[in-house]
């Protein structure tokens, strides 16, 4: 909620005599408790103060670190964690949400610092990515019990660091499923745009970590398309998502898909539809996305724009699967290129029609720009020769003229 904007609007309504002062207070009381503490200035001022104090203490200890015996070093490393946790528990008992969130955040940072320092004190030279993983696992109970935004982002950032470290070593740990489940649970609880984006990005890199641990090569753009299908299924099944957030996330998916599809319409681009690697991981992922969309088939039929996008995405993945199965046949690349160009043009044509029907200017101009960009790029990358390309353009012009005639018959008479 944009509480400050609501507060300013209520003040204007009271000044103009639209509502009374008491009515304004009642309206503000309905939403005052929904303002997240991490959006308040006090939270970040206190967080900065704690950070500066922590840096100062860290420098003092670093200057005298070698003078302490190992037992004192271990106790000093453990002290911030214990103090922060005690403060968090005390704040929870007092009902001080701001102080509790801040204390749990500090405790989570102190936990990771304690892992690194204890390993240095006792000269533990273990596999480095495991230290980051244990840090994440140690924070998960806090995220599970109190899924606040600061803790959620801390877990997500640390988990991505762990994923990148594991990908560099081509390794995988089964315990890595636990942070993924925790991030998914937080997304289901919050059901907002940011949490969904974080989960989708995390899932993409997590799957990459699985592939790299098996020594698999990059399969091609179909891998990204399969993840888009899963993201669309996730988007359709989250009933708590607001219409505004649904629209934003859906537009992000459309922009990403048509950017990829436009690249695939080139002669050399279609070769990246399915580049290397095995077929089954992307096919399995796309199947999960399709199964996730199936329970929402009635809702999809009521949303033509989403249905057009889903069908275009599925057809492109099928074209990639066929290209992978029959990659030894050279003529199939030509067929796949024709298919990607047809999917691109026809789906944008369908989106253009829906934009006119639903009076959506942004969708109309987006589809129009996409078509004009496709025409311009075909001049740079012709279909076989000038005459063939000219014939394709003529057929496209005929399709647009037919669309115009259909519009006139149905809506203007």
Protein Blocks (a to p, Z undefined) as FASTA:
>chain_A
ZZklmmmmmmmmmmnomacfklmmmmmmmmmmmpcfklpmklmmmmmmmmmmmmmmmmmm
mmmmmmpcfklmmmmmmmmmmmmmmmmmmmmmnopaklmmmmmmmmmmmmmmmmmmmmmm
nopacdfklmmmmmmmmmmmmmmmmccfklmmmmmmmmmmmmmmmmmnopacfklmmmmm
mmmmmmmmnopaklmmmmmmmmmmmmmmmmmmnopacfbjklmmmmmmmmmmmmmmmmkb
cfklmmmmmmmmmmmmmmmmmmmmpmklmmmmpmgdcfklmmmmmmmmmmmmmmmmmmmm
mmmmlmmmmmmmmmmmmmmmmmmmmmmpmklmmmmmmmmmmmmmmmmmmmmmmmmmnopa
klmmmmmmmmmmmmmmmmmmcghiamlmmmmmmmmmmmmmmmmmmmmmmmmZZ
